[in-house]
Amino acid sequence: MQQRHSTFRGTFLLLTCIVSALLSLPPRLLVHAQSFKPNRTTQPGSAFVDGKALYILNGRTMDGLAVQQTFMIDLCVSWNTKDPAYRALPQRPGGSWPPTAMSADGRKLFTLADGVGYTFDTRSNQWDQAFTYIGASGVSGHGAATDPVTGKIYIPFAYRMPDGTFNTLIVDLKDESQTSDNNNFTLSEQNSYAITWNAHLKSLLFLNENGMYLYSLSGGWRNFSGPPDLTATSGFCMVSSSSGSKVVLFGGYSKNPDTLLGDIFILDVSTLTWKKGPSTSQNDVRRYPACALSNDHFIAWGGDTGNTTTTVAPSDNMLLVYNIATDTWTSDYIAPIPTDPNPPGNGETPPPLVITDPGLYKQLRTITIIVAIILGGLLSVCCCSYICACLS
């Protein structure tokens, strides 16, 4: 009698442990098993929030055709480059390579296209027209960066003056105003540059083929020392950490020799010292990718991998991850400890997971059937043990 009760208790405890283990599985594990996969593009617009999301929109195909797509890579969760946490977002009309930046509070994505300024609310998942852009309609290849203190967004060479010259466009999303600063130092008008705002330096970092510069409203434009062994002249991407302690510069195109690069440089802002990390493999060289820096991981998506200007093709390996702490290229992005229950791009209430891929649906259905059979069998054993214990 006592032995049967012991058997019943053991079976019941085993069933409880199995059910508890299944219930404890994070629901986001299923989010990775999704049917959405973005088109491979080069020259996309992008902006990111550290530990939250990398937003990517539009771009070009290997044939130079414009692609309209908007999506995010979730930086709130860990993932592998073979199974990243993509999420499709509502599309916004416009061409490739648009100037794109986040608002200071990380809740709005801003971009310019076809003479119009647009904002995307990451909480409501909706695009809105912020204002009619008073500059030239052609701003492809211009970069944008946000001062986190004032909330102002800076876009060099995007404000058209009456005499036909271009100054720095300054956008304030709080009152949807546009102003300009005509202090362009000795820079000539151009696109295909890289910019990022650095919180520690309280300035905009600007890089083009002529060198690196710092910019602020109070200090204007001034020279800044870039990596001493930098050979790229265009196509690079540059991002700062949210604290401003680090700046990462990656990839690009070199005119001499005519090649694409996989070089990565990290700036220690406190000492103003550049360090060169290990380059990517030749298959992963990149220009014009979308980039982010989150939880000490540098992330690059998309971009060209052709070896010359005449053989340009989007990368087959769309995602690259560099672990700054270990100075190694890796296939794993490790997310920070979550602090916000409603990360940007998910809305106030995360939408339900909808599975549209038939193959994925069959796999999940098979797993569900197997789990149901196992639980059913254990429940039957438990019930039989209980009945036998009661009859004895």
Secondary structure in CASP SS format (residue, H / E / C, confidence):
PFRMAT SS
TARGET T0000
AUTHOR 0000-0000-0000
METHOD secondary structure of the structure
MODEL  1
M C 1.00
Q H 1.00
Q H 1.00
R H 1.00
H H 1.00
S H 1.00
T H 1.00
F H 1.00
R H 1.00
G H 1.00
T H 1.00
F H 1.00
L H 1.00
L H 1.00
L H 1.00
T H 1.00
C H 1.00
I H 1.00
V H 1.00
S H 1.00
A H 1.00
L H 1.00
L H 1.00
S H 1.00
L C 1.00
P C 1.00
P H 1.00
R H 1.00
L H 1.00
L C 1.00
V C 1.00
H C 1.00
A C 1.00
Q C 1.00
S C 1.00
F C 1.00
K C 1.00
P C 1.00
N C 1.00
R C 1.00
T C 1.00
T E 1.00
Q C 1.00
P C 1.00
G E 1.00
S E 1.00
A E 1.00
F E 1.00
V E 1.00
D C 1.00
G C 1.00
K C 1.00
A E 1.00
L E 1.00
Y E 1.00
I E 1.00
L E 1.00
N C 1.00
G C 1.00
R E 1.00
T C 1.00
M C 1.00
D C 1.00
G C 1.00
L C 1.00
A E 1.00
V C 1.00
Q C 1.00
Q C 1.00
T E 1.00
F E 1.00
M E 1.00
I E 1.00
D E 1.00
L C 1.00
C C 1.00
V C 1.00
S C 1.00
W E 1.00
N E 1.00
T C 1.00
K C 1.00
D E 1.00
P C 1.00
A C 1.00
Y E 1.00
R E 1.00
A E 1.00
L E 1.00
P C 1.00
Q C 1.00
R C 1.00
P C 1.00
G C 1.00
G C 1.00
S C 1.00
W C 1.00
P C 1.00
P C 1.00
T E 1.00
A E 1.00
M E 1.00
S C 1.00
A C 1.00
D C 1.00
G C 1.00
R C 1.00
K E 1.00
L E 1.00
F E 1.00
T E 1.00
L E 1.00
A E 1.00
D C 1.00
G C 1.00
V E 1.00
G E 1.00
Y E 1.00
T E 1.00
F E 1.00
D E 1.00
T C 1.00
R C 1.00
S C 1.00
N C 1.00
Q E 1.00
W E 1.00
D E 1.00
Q E 1.00
A E 1.00
F E 1.00
T E 1.00
Y C 1.00
I C 1.00
G C 1.00
A C 1.00
S C 1.00
G C 1.00
V C 1.00
S C 1.00
G C 1.00
H C 1.00
G C 1.00
A C 1.00
A E 1.00
T E 1.00
D C 1.00
P C 1.00
V C 1.00
T C 1.00
G C 1.00
K E 1.00
I E 1.00
Y E 1.00
I E 1.00
P E 1.00
F E 1.00
A E 1.00
Y E 1.00
R E 1.00
M C 1.00
P C 1.00
D C 1.00
G C 1.00
T C 1.00
F E 1.00
N E 1.00
T E 1.00
L E 1.00
I E 1.00
V E 1.00
D E 1.00
L C 1.00
K C 1.00
D C 1.00
E C 1.00
S E 1.00
Q E 1.00
T E 1.00
S E 1.00
D E 1.00
N C 1.00
N C 1.00
N C 1.00
F C 1.00
T C 1.00
L C 1.00
S C 1.00
E C 1.00
Q C 1.00
N C 1.00
S C 1.00
Y C 1.00
A E 1.00
I E 1.00
T E 1.00
W E 1.00
N E 1.00
A C 1.00
H C 1.00
L C 1.00
K C 1.00
S E 1.00
L E 1.00
L E 1.00
F E 1.00
L E 1.00
N E 1.00
E C 1.00
N C 1.00
G E 1.00
M E 1.00
Y E 1.00
L E 1.00
Y E 1.00
S E 1.00
L C 1.00
S C 1.00
G C 1.00
G E 1.00
W E 1.00
R E 1.00
N E 1.00
F E 1.00
S C 1.00
G C 1.00
P C 1.00
P C 1.00
D C 1.00
L C 1.00
T C 1.00
A C 1.00
T C 1.00
S E 1.00
G C 1.00
F C 1.00
C E 1.00
M E 1.00
V E 1.00
S E 1.00
S C 1.00
S C 1.00
S C 1.00
G C 1.00
S C 1.00
K E 1.00
V E 1.00
V E 1.00
L E 1.00
F E 1.00
G C 1.00
G C 1.00
Y E 1.00
S E 1.00
K C 1.00
N C 1.00
P C 1.00
D C 1.00
T E 1.00
L E 1.00
L C 1.00
G C 1.00
D C 1.00
I E 1.00
F E 1.00
I E 1.00
L E 1.00
D E 1.00
V C 1.00
S C 1.00
T C 1.00
L C 1.00
T E 1.00
W E 1.00
K E 1.00
K E 1.00
G C 1.00
P C 1.00
S C 1.00
T C 1.00
S C 1.00
Q H 1.00
N H 1.00
D H 1.00
V C 1.00
R C 1.00
R E 1.00
Y C 1.00
P C 1.00
A E 1.00
C E 1.00
A E 1.00
L E 1.00
S E 1.00
N C 1.00
D C 1.00
H E 1.00
F E 1.00
I E 1.00
A E 1.00
W E 1.00
G C 1.00
G C 1.00
D E 1.00
T C 1.00
G C 1.00
N C 1.00
T C 1.00
T C 1.00
T C 1.00
T C 1.00
V C 1.00
A C 1.00
P E 1.00
S C 1.00
D C 1.00
N C 1.00
M C 1.00
L E 1.00
L E 1.00
V E 1.00
Y E 1.00
N E 1.00
I C 1.00
A C 1.00
T C 1.00
D C 1.00
T E 1.00
W E 1.00
T E 1.00
S C 1.00
D E 1.00
Y E 1.00
I C 1.00
A C 1.00
P C 1.00
I C 1.00
P C 1.00
T C 1.00
D C 1.00
P C 1.00
N C 1.00
P C 1.00
P C 1.00
G C 1.00
N C 1.00
G C 1.00
E C 1.00
T C 1.00
P C 1.00
P C 1.00
P C 1.00
L C 1.00
V C 1.00
I C 1.00
T C 1.00
D C 1.00
P H 1.00
G H 1.00
L H 1.00
Y H 1.00
K H 1.00
Q H 1.00
L H 1.00
R H 1.00
T H 1.00
I H 1.00
T H 1.00
I H 1.00
I H 1.00
V H 1.00
A H 1.00
I H 1.00
I H 1.00
L H 1.00
G H 1.00
G H 1.00
L H 1.00
L H 1.00
S H 1.00
V H 1.00
C H 1.00
C H 1.00
C H 1.00
S H 1.00
Y H 1.00
I H 1.00
C H 1.00
A H 1.00
C H 1.00
L H 1.00
S C 1.00
END
